[in-house]
Amino acid sequence: MNPAPDLLLALAQGAPAAPAPGFWSLGNPMVLMVVTFAIFYFMLIAPARKRQKHLQKTIDGLKSGDRVITSGGILGTVVAVTDRRIQLRISSDVKIDILKSAIAGLDTEDRANG
């Protein structure tokens, strides 16, 4: 009872070929585009949006005394916060006003060791 002769007989008689792949096969260009977009979304877009929301939440919660880093690399301590601006003390007698959008994040580096 070897199935090989039955298979050979079916092939010799011109058995119908396997059905053509349907819409959901990976050979379909539309499905490939959707899969590629999904990969980009979950690998690049979603994490970037999450980071942006976290940064905005951090900026909205800034208060006097917080240490921050600006997008230009300036380290300072928040002195005052208004609706659009933040006043930073960058030295004992130097204060600057910057826009909230220039804040890159909180300064979490330990100053006691440096």
C-alpha positions in Angstrom: 0.0 0.0 0.0 2.5 2.5 -1.1 0.8 5.9 -1.9 3.5 6.9 -4.4 1.9 5.0 -7.3 -1.4 6.7 -6.7 0.2 10.1 -6.7 2.1 9.3 -9.9 -1.0 8.0 -11.6 -2.9 11.2 -10.6 -0.1 13.4 -12.0 0.1 11.4 -15.2 -3.7 11.8 -15.7 -3.4 15.6 -15.4 -4.8 16.1 -12.0 -5.8 19.7 -11.4 -3.1 21.9 -9.9 -3.4 23.5 -6.5 -5.7 26.5 -6.4 -4.2 29.9 -7.0 -3.3 31.7 -3.8 -6.0 33.9 -2.4 -6.0 37.5 -1.4 -4.4 36.9 2.0 -1.3 35.1 0.7 2.0 36.9 1.3 2.5 37.0 -2.5 -0.1 39.7 -2.7 1.5 43.2 -2.9 -1.3 44.8 -0.9 -0.8 42.3 2.0 2.9 42.9 1.9 2.4 46.7 2.2 0.0 46.2 5.2 2.5 43.9 6.9 5.4 46.3 6.3 3.4 49.2 7.7 2.4 47.2 10.8 6.0 46.4 11.4 7.1 50.0 11.0 4.3 51.1 13.3 5.1 48.8 16.1 8.9 49.2 15.8 9.2 52.9 15.1 6.0 55.0 15.3 4.4 53.7 18.5 7.6 53.9 20.7 8.3 57.5 19.4 4.8 58.6 20.3 5.1 57.0 23.7 8.4 58.9 24.4 6.8 62.2 23.1 3.8 61.8 25.4 6.1 61.1 28.4 8.3 64.1 27.6 5.2 66.4 27.4 3.9 65.0 30.7 7.3 65.7 32.2 7.4 69.3 30.9 3.9 70.0 32.1 4.8 68.8 35.6 8.0 71.0 35.9 8.3 73.0 39.1 10.8 75.2 40.7 13.9 73.3 41.8 13.8 70.6 39.1 17.1 70.1 37.2 16.6 70.0 33.4 18.6 69.6 30.2 17.7 71.7 27.2 17.8 70.6 23.6 20.9 72.8 23.2 22.7 70.9 26.0 22.3 73.5 28.7 22.0 72.1 32.3 20.0 74.2 34.7 17.7 74.4 37.6 14.1 75.6 37.1 13.5 78.9 38.9 10.1 79.9 37.5 7.5 78.4 35.1 5.0 80.3 33.0 2.6 79.1 30.3 5.2 79.1 27.5 8.6 79.9 29.2 10.8 78.5 31.9 13.4 80.5 33.7 16.6 78.5 34.4 19.5 79.2 36.8 22.6 77.9 35.0 25.1 79.5 37.4 24.9 81.1 40.8 24.1 84.5 39.3 23.0 83.7 35.8 19.4 83.1 34.8 18.0 82.5 31.3 14.5 82.3 29.9 13.8 79.5 27.5 10.7 78.1 25.8 9.2 74.9 27.2 9.6 73.3 23.9 13.4 73.5 24.3 13.4 71.1 27.3 14.9 67.7 26.3 14.3 66.1 29.7 15.2 66.0 33.4 18.8 65.9 34.5 19.0 62.6 36.4 22.8 62.5 36.7 24.1 62.4 40.3 26.0 65.6 41.0 27.5 64.4 44.3 30.1 62.2 42.4 31.1 64.8 39.8 
